[in-house]
Amino acid sequence: MTQYRWKPSVTVAAIIAHEGRYLLVEEETPEGLRLNNPAGHLDSGESPIQAVVRETLEETTHQFTPDALVGIYMSRFQRPDTQEDITYMRLAYTGALGSVVAGRSLDTGIVRTLWLNLDEVRASTARHRSPLVWRCIQDHAQGRRFPLELLYADASIWTLGASGTR
């Protein structure tokens, strides 16, 4: 008999601030247009830092250089239409937003990027993709920072094949 093993969906997010405003993306979701931090799923064969750099580029067309971990978060979500029950574990990073990469376009489903101040982010919580959008921004605004080395990525992430062999 195979035993069920519950696994959270691991995601990464970039919490990027500039001159009192936070970078968000407006994206199409099964629940309609929602606001989110530049974020996405951790893919096989990449570290969380590589994932947040990739996701930020895909969703904003900007380079991103993480310099601190804001926090590690969990939330649970049930899709209204399908009742799909998902638990997310989010690793939120902050850092420097770089230049636009020439020739890049926003990822499929991303409608636009926008910069909102704290009051505007707070006022838009009904449109947030998850409660973690606001929580991560609040933690960033309060100065919460942890060293990138808090999360160690072993070389096996890159050296093991898809079947788990070297």
Order of alpha helices (4+ residues) and beta strands (2+ residues): beta-beta-beta-beta-beta-alpha-beta-beta-beta-alpha-alpha-alpha
